[in-house]
Amino acid sequence: MLLSRSKRLRRTPFTDRVEAAGVKGYTVYNHMLLPTVFDTLEADYRHLKGHVQVWDVACERQVEVKGPDAFRLVQMLTPRSLANLQYGRCLYTPMVDETGGMLNDPVTLKVDEDRYWVSIADSDLLLWVKGIAIGSGLAVDVSEPDVSPLAVQGPKSEELMVRVFGAAVRDIGFFRFERLPFGDTAFIVARSGYSKQGGFEIYLEGGQYGEALWDVLFAAGEDLNVRAGGPNTIERIEGGLLSYGNDMTRENSPFECGLGKFAHLDEAYGCIGRDALLREAVEGPARQIRGVRIDGDPVPACTEAWPVSAGGERAGQVTSAMWSPDLGFNVAIGMVEKSHWEPGTRLEIAAPDGVRGGTVAVLPFTS
């Protein structure tokens, strides 16, 4: 299948370097190119677990909210209380509509007084935030700044980052950030990223610095076996990392996505979906994200949801699935009905190559 390119599909500050590194596959994410494969999916997976990779994740666009009412607006978007969000801290913030449906699951950073970055997953959240700001008459400016994240992931990531940004990197706690110098500028560096291997995200401010940053990282990491990479589907499913638009959509609430601990409904009074979520908090969700271990040989690509049943009764759907080379079985993420979500429950999965048996499992997968 050929992907027709146009100006609507935006390149990033790193695209030329990504192509020079031999990218073999892309997906489209926030109207931008997101590299997915450089060698093979399994080879990339093995390298990520053993070494260090540099990921072009500029598609993680920032929604900047700035102005006297910035805090009020950002709190309206999420049921997670932002009362303790200070400069230097990152918060995972599920964002919901008036029905409590998930619109996005970004990380929110307070980068200055009355200035926030909402680092989004794949959805047009900017338009929702602008609409809320205008409709509420708040004194804020909502925009997409020239900020393009670059991730450094893998067990050798800290060593590489220290070589480029100095020993201060070691003092950055998990989901914390510091602004560190780079040449004649400085970037926010956070200990975060979309893998379970550990790593950092560099918030590149100013696309003109993109290739210089990429080149410095690769020069500094040559003896660390640094390579270009990207979010790896095998590793993400093993680790139980959810993908907005795949494992959860606007049809799902935070409680259904296993994110109820981020719904501080006694504190996030301004949240738009608070009333709907209060009702669900009392009643409990009717379905919820679960791991599913699928029997048999490696499953085919999961490009659409696979219906799940048990004893002839619909029990949910599998939304992501891959063969795990390290675990030796098929790992999957699914939305499973309450009647069948207990670990160990047997299921039937309607995969493209036929019905497979499966077992409900706890995320992340360990054995």
Secondary structure in CASP SS format (residue, H / E / C, confidence):
PFRMAT SS
TARGET T0000
AUTHOR 0000-0000-0000
METHOD secondary structure of the structure
MODEL  1
M C 1.00
L C 1.00
L C 1.00
S C 1.00
R C 1.00
S C 1.00
K C 1.00
R C 1.00
L C 1.00
R E 1.00
R C 1.00
T C 1.00
P C 1.00
F C 1.00
T H 1.00
D H 1.00
R H 1.00
V H 1.00
E H 1.00
A H 1.00
A C 1.00
G C 1.00
V C 1.00
K C 1.00
G E 1.00
Y E 1.00
T E 1.00
V E 1.00
Y E 1.00
N C 1.00
H C 1.00
M E 1.00
L E 1.00
L E 1.00
P E 1.00
T E 1.00
V E 1.00
F C 1.00
D C 1.00
T C 1.00
L H 1.00
E H 1.00
A H 1.00
D H 1.00
Y H 1.00
R H 1.00
H H 1.00
L H 1.00
K H 1.00
G H 1.00
H C 1.00
V E 1.00
Q E 1.00
V E 1.00
W E 1.00
D E 1.00
V C 1.00
A C 1.00
C C 1.00
E C 1.00
R C 1.00
Q E 1.00
V E 1.00
E E 1.00
V E 1.00
K E 1.00
G C 1.00
P C 1.00
D C 1.00
A H 1.00
F H 1.00
R H 1.00
L H 1.00
V H 1.00
Q H 1.00
M H 1.00
L H 1.00
T C 1.00
P C 1.00
R C 1.00
S C 1.00
L C 1.00
A C 1.00
N C 1.00
L C 1.00
Q C 1.00
Y C 1.00
G C 1.00
R E 1.00
C E 1.00
L E 1.00
Y E 1.00
T C 1.00
P C 1.00
M E 1.00
V E 1.00
D C 1.00
E C 1.00
T C 1.00
G C 1.00
G C 1.00
M E 1.00
L E 1.00
N E 1.00
D C 1.00
P C 1.00
V E 1.00
T E 1.00
L E 1.00
K E 1.00
V E 1.00
D E 1.00
E C 1.00
D C 1.00
R E 1.00
Y E 1.00
W E 1.00
V E 1.00
S E 1.00
I C 1.00
A C 1.00
D C 1.00
S C 1.00
D C 1.00
L H 1.00
L H 1.00
L H 1.00
W H 1.00
V H 1.00
K H 1.00
G H 1.00
I H 1.00
A H 1.00
I H 1.00
G H 1.00
S H 1.00
G C 1.00
L C 1.00
A C 1.00
V C 1.00
D E 1.00
V E 1.00
S E 1.00
E C 1.00
P C 1.00
D C 1.00
V E 1.00
S E 1.00
P E 1.00
L E 1.00
A E 1.00
V E 1.00
Q E 1.00
G C 1.00
P C 1.00
K C 1.00
S H 1.00
E H 1.00
E H 1.00
L H 1.00
M H 1.00
V H 1.00
R H 1.00
V H 1.00
F H 1.00
G C 1.00
A H 1.00
A H 1.00
V H 1.00
R H 1.00
D H 1.00
I C 1.00
G C 1.00
F E 1.00
F C 1.00
R E 1.00
F E 1.00
E E 1.00
R E 1.00
L E 1.00
P E 1.00
F E 1.00
G C 1.00
D C 1.00
T E 1.00
A E 1.00
F E 1.00
I E 1.00
V E 1.00
A E 1.00
R E 1.00
S C 1.00
G C 1.00
Y C 1.00
S C 1.00
K C 1.00
Q C 1.00
G C 1.00
G E 1.00
F E 1.00
E E 1.00
I E 1.00
Y E 1.00
L E 1.00
E E 1.00
G C 1.00
G H 1.00
Q H 1.00
Y H 1.00
G H 1.00
E H 1.00
A H 1.00
L H 1.00
W H 1.00
D H 1.00
V H 1.00
L H 1.00
F H 1.00
A H 1.00
A H 1.00
G C 1.00
E H 1.00
D H 1.00
L H 1.00
N C 1.00
V E 1.00
R E 1.00
A E 1.00
G E 1.00
G C 1.00
P C 1.00
N C 1.00
T H 1.00
I H 1.00
E H 1.00
R H 1.00
I H 1.00
E H 1.00
G C 1.00
G C 1.00
L C 1.00
L C 1.00
S C 1.00
Y E 1.00
G C 1.00
N C 1.00
D C 1.00
M E 1.00
T C 1.00
R C 1.00
E C 1.00
N C 1.00
S C 1.00
P C 1.00
F C 1.00
E C 1.00
C C 1.00
G C 1.00
L C 1.00
G H 1.00
K H 1.00
F H 1.00
A C 1.00
H C 1.00
L C 1.00
D C 1.00
E C 1.00
A C 1.00
Y C 1.00
G C 1.00
C C 1.00
I C 1.00
G C 1.00
R H 1.00
D H 1.00
A H 1.00
L H 1.00
L H 1.00
R H 1.00
E H 1.00
A H 1.00
V H 1.00
E H 1.00
G C 1.00
P C 1.00
A C 1.00
R E 1.00
Q E 1.00
I E 1.00
R E 1.00
G E 1.00
V E 1.00
R E 1.00
I E 1.00
D C 1.00
G C 1.00
D C 1.00
P C 1.00
V C 1.00
P C 1.00
A C 1.00
C C 1.00
T C 1.00
E C 1.00
A C 1.00
W E 1.00
P E 1.00
V E 1.00
S E 1.00
A E 1.00
G C 1.00
G C 1.00
E E 1.00
R E 1.00
A E 1.00
G E 1.00
Q E 1.00
V E 1.00
T E 1.00
S E 1.00
A E 1.00
M E 1.00
W E 1.00
S E 1.00
P C 1.00
D C 1.00
L C 1.00
G C 1.00
F E 1.00
N E 1.00
V E 1.00
A E 1.00
I E 1.00
G E 1.00
M E 1.00
V E 1.00
E E 1.00
K H 1.00
S H 1.00
H H 1.00
W C 1.00
E C 1.00
P C 1.00
G C 1.00
T C 1.00
R E 1.00
L E 1.00
E E 1.00
I E 1.00
A E 1.00
A E 1.00
P C 1.00
D C 1.00
G E 1.00
V E 1.00
R E 1.00
G E 1.00
G E 1.00
T E 1.00
V E 1.00
A E 1.00
V C 1.00
L C 1.00
P C 1.00
F C 1.00
T C 1.00
S C 1.00
END
